[in-house]
């Protein structure tokens, strides 16, 4: 394992878990601890002796404590001990209880692969067509209602919209959910954040209306679009890509993948994790999404600032942005060398323009900007070597400014077309999470 203490801390589900994990960093808390090429393990003395195991290939873990937080403080403590004092955890022969756990993980992975390759039962094509036709009708009716609502709103004017409660937007989103257009519902719900957010918020809101109007027109004429754009339109509206479709139609790309930046959104019901991943050899950029309900853990441990050989499968569509890990191989390492990116802001915005020309509904773009400087002010700015700037989301970036010393650094961010969200900072001496 080649993780830093900061990277392990970021894996904690909350600050209390991180603090509790740090209290267990001392070797005295671990009467039995060891590692080999594939695993890390330890026994932690608490109210009873707990057994903790970590799969080093993908940071999968297990602890037999009753905690409902994932990872628990014992897993965090073991990882923190190893990150802060690697020599304290000696190479050893893997205990039987760790070996059994790894074998069970391998067996589950093999069974999953076998199930995936097993021919599916014949599909009732008539029933499938009936379900598809019913959904098409529901979606069409829902989009028609949304179109009428947007027209009414524009006709009466946007004055006073900033005073509307969140429920004003949520009501439209709920109607789209009822029409099985959940993807578009999420987009409409986010509109509530625009009114009053900046001086040009009416322009931003009208721009979003225009993009959705374009989407509605595209759906009306979907048969005239390329298969790739058809897939994008359906996914944006709310059709999901199943595992079989992703496996058969998705593009698989093998590379050494760098998890350069990540942020997690929590609405109280569902947590969503957005990881921006960059290919070392292919220069491909991917957005890996994970979702978890309540306090449940994400399916995979994806740690910012790490690099690992593996295969991503990109979702079908013209944009080829969203992807999912198919396999991860070899050792998980901290980023070994400079991450390729854009030398100037104009260069980055050129790639954004090219992407939008291919798929005009993209609303997030991951980036690595080289040699940019963070400039404080009422509205913070990123400035490149040519003096060009991008507005930064949020107003509290003093810690990031402090660790950069005001010098040019390589910065990882997510651009939404209006502002850039700071995610990570790299230079020759450190990596720093900014969120």
N, C-alpha and C positions, 0 to 999 in steps of 0.2 A: 504494500500500500504506500502511496506517495502523496497523501493528502496533508494539507496544512491544518493547524488548529482552527483557523478561521473558517475553512471549508467544512470541517466537521460541525462547528457551531451552527453554521447555516442550515445543516440538516435537521436541527431540532424543530419540533412542532411549535414551540413557543419559547419565550425568554426564560420562563421558570424551569423548563426541562433542560435548557442549555446551562443554566446556573447549577442545577442539581447534578448534571453530568460532570461539570468542572470540579465539583467537590469529590468526585470519585476518581480523579486523575492520578492520585497518589498510588504508588505501587503497593502500599500497605493494605489497600482495600482489595487486593487481588492475590489471594493465597495460591492460586493456580492460574497461570496465564502462559500462552504460547502461540506460535504461528508456524505455518509452512508456506509453500508457494501458492497454495490455493485457499487457505482459510486462516482465520484468526479466532481465538477462543479464550475464554477466561471464566473463572468462578469468582463471584463477587460476594463478600460477606456483608449481609444486611440483617434484617430480622430473621432471615434464613439464608442459606447459600443458594444463589441463583446461577444458572448456567447460561452463558452468552456465547453465541456463535455468529461469525460473519463470513460470508462467501466473498472472497476478494475479487472474483471475476466481475461482479456487478453490484457489490455492496448489499446483497440480500442479507437479512439478519434474522435471528430468533433469540428470544429470552423467555424463560419460563416464569417470569414475574407476572403479577396480575394487572399491571398497568394497562390503561386503555389509550395511552399516548404512544405514537409510533414515529421514530424510534424512541424507546424508553430511555430513562437516565442511565441504565446499566450499559446499553449498547453505546450510547454517546460517550460514557465514561471510558469504556474500553478503546473506542476509536480515538478519543482525545489523548489518552495515555500513549497510544501507539504513535499518534501524530507528533506529540510534543517530546516524547522520549523513545525513539525507535529502538535504541539499544536495550531498553528495559524489558522488551518482549523478545525473548530468545527463540531461535529455531528449535522445534521439538517434534516429537512423534505425535501425530494427531490422535487424540483420545477416541475411544470407540463411540462415545455419544456424539461427537462431532462428525465422525466418519459416517455414522448411520444417518444423520441429518443431511449431509451432502449427497449421499446415495439416494435418499428420498427425493431431494430436489431434482437430481438428475433423472430419476424415474418419472417424476411428474412432467418434466420437460419433454422426455421421450414420448410419454403417453399423449401429451398435448400435440406433439408433432405428428404422431400416428393418427390421432383423431382428425387433424387437419388434412392429412393425405388420404383418409378413407373416403371412398365415393359416397356422396350423400344419397339419401333416399329420393326416389323420383318425386318431383314437385308436381302438385296438382295445378297444371297450367291455367285451367279455367278459373279456379279459385284465386290464383295469383292475379290474373287479369281483372277479375271483379274487384279485388282489393285495390289494385292500382288505379282503376277507373274511379272508384269511390274517393280515393285520396286526391286524385287530380281534380275532381269536382270540388271537394272541400277547400283545397288550396286555391283554386281559381276564384271561388267565392270570397275567401279571406283576402286575397290580393285586391279584388275589386273593391271591397269595403275600405281597405287601406288607401287605395288610390283616391276614392271619394273623400275620405277624411283629410288627406293631404291637400286636395284641391280646395276644400272648404277653408282650411287653415290659411292657405296662401291668399285666397280671395278676400278673407276678412282682415288679413294683415297680421303681422307678428307682434305688434305692440301689445304689451301685457303678457306675452307668453312666458317671460322670465319669472312671473309671479305664480305661474301654474304649479300645483303640487306634483310630486312624483307620480301620484296616482293618475294624473292626466295622461301620462305616457304609458304607465303600466296597464291601463285599461286597453289600449290598443294592442300592446304586446300580448295580453291574455287572450284577446280575440284571435290573434294569429296562432297562438298555441292551440286554441280550440280548433283551428283550421288546419292543424298539423303542419304549420310553417314555423317551427320552433327556432330555426336559424335566423330567420328574418325578425322574429320576435325579440331575440337578444339584441339585434342591431337597433330596433326601434326603442327598446328600453334604455339603451345607452344615450339616446337623444336627450334624455332628461338632464344630462350633465352639461349640455352645450349652452342653453340660455343663461346669459349673465356671466359666463365663464371668461369672456374677454370683450374687448371693445368691438371686435368684428364678428360677434357671435351670430347675428342674423345671416351674414354671408356664409358662415360655416354650416348653419342649419339648412339653409337653402341648397347648399352644395350637397348635403346628405339627402335631401328630398330629391334632388336631380339624379343622384346615383341610384336611388331606389326606384325612381320612375323609369330609369333606363333598364333596371332589372325586371320590372314588371313588363315592359315592352319586349324584353328578351324572352321572357317566359311565354308571352303570347305567341311568339314566332320561333319557339324553341326548335322546331323541326328544320328551320333554315340555318341553324348554327352548326359549327363543327362539333363532332362528338366530344372533343375536349372542353369546349365552352358549354355544351349542354350539361356535362358533368359538373362544371363549376357552378352554373346557375342553380342546378338542383341542390347541390351541397349548401350553397349560401341560403337558399330558402328553407332547407331543413331535412332534405333526404340524407340519410346516413349511408356511408360506404361500409358494407358488410365485410367480414374477414375474408370470405371466399373471393369477393370482387376485388378487394385490395390485393390479395395474393396473386390473382390472375391478371389484373389490369395495371397494378401499380409498378412503378419503375424501381428496381432494386439497385442500389449504389453502394459499393464497398469502398471504404476509405478509413483513414485515421480521423475520427470525428472529435472536434473540440467543442465542449459545452462552454461557450464563451459568456453567455448571460442568461439570466433567469429571473422571473418574478412570479409571485403567487397572489391570486385574487381570492378573497373569501367573502361570500355574500351571506354567511351565516348558515347556509344550507349545503352549498357545494363549494369546494375549493378547486380552483383551476390553476394548474402549473404550466407556465409558458417558458420553454427552454429554446434559446436560439443556438443552433448547432452549425458549425462550419467545417467543411471537408478540407483536410490538409493538402491533399493532392488534386482534388477535383475542383476546388474553390466553390463548391455547391453550398448554398445556404438553406437551412431547413428549420421549420418551426415544429417542435415536438410538444404536443399537448397531452396532459394527463388530468384526470378528474377524480375527485374523491368526495364521498358523502360524509358529512359530519366529521368525526374524529378518525375515520379510517385512513390508513396510509395510502400513498400513491403506489401503483402497481410496481414501479421501478424506482430505484434510487438513481437520480440523475443529478450530479453534483457540478455546479459551475466551477470553471477553472480547471477541469479535468480533460484528459484526452485518452481515447481508447480506440483500437481498431475494431471495426464492426460493419454491419450492413444496415442501411436504412431503406425502407420502402416508401416511396413518395406516392401520395394519394393521386388518383387520376384527375386530370384537368389541364387547363392551359397554363396555370400559374406554377405548378410543381413547387409549391411552398411547404405545405404541411406534410410531415413524414412521421414514421414510427420505426423504432428500433426492431429489427428482425433478429439480430444476433449481436453479441458483444464478446469480443475475444481478447485474450492476452491480458496484460497487466493494466490496471487503471492508474494513470499517471497524472501528476500536475502538468499543466501546459509546459512543454519543453522549450519552445522557441516562439518567436513573434508570430502572431496570428495575422494572416493576410487580410487586407482590407482596403479601404479607399484612402488615397493620399490627400484628397481634398474633398470639401463638401460638395462642390460642383460635380465631381466625379460620382459621388454617392447618389446625388439627386438625378444624375443621368441614368443610373441603374433603376431608380424608382420610376422614372418616366418610361423606360423600356418595359418594365414589368406591368405598368398600368396600360400601356398600349396593347399588351397581350391579354390582360384580364383587368378591366376597369373597376372592379369592386374590391380589390385588395385594400385593406385599411391598416395594415401593420407591416413594417419592413425592418428586419434586423440588420444591424450594421456594426462594423468595426471601423472607426475613424482614426487614422494615424495622426499623431502629433497635433492634437487639438488642445486648446487651453480653455479652462472653465473660468468664465468672467462673471463676478457677482453683480447684483443690482436688483432693482425692483422686479425685473424679469431677467433671470439668469440666462447666459448665452454660452454656447460653445463656439470658439473661433479657431479657424484653421490657419495654416501658414500664409495663405493669401489674403487673410482678413475677412473672408466670408464667415457668416455666422448662422447658427440655428438656435431658436428659442428652446429653453429647457423646461420640461414639465416640473412644477413644484417650485418652492421658494426656500427650501431648507437644505442646502448642499454644502454647508460649511465644513462638515467632516471630510467630504470628498475633496474640497478645496485644500484643506489642511494637509491631507496625506499626499496630494500632488505637489504641494509647495508652490502652486501657481505656475508650474512648469508644463510644457507640452507632454502629453501622455497619449497612449492608445486607449481609446474609450469604446466600450460596447454599449449600444443603445437600441431602443425600439422607436422608430419614427412613425407617427400616425398621420402625417400629412400637415400637421400644424405645430406639434412640439415633439421633442425627443425625450423619452424616459431613460434616465441613466441607469445602467444595470451593472457595469463592472469596469474596472480600470486596470490596465496592465502597464508596467514599465519594466526596466531591467531589474528592479529591486523588489517589487511587490505586486501582489494582486489584491484588489480591494473591492468588495461588494458595495454598491452604492445605495441599494434599496433598503 
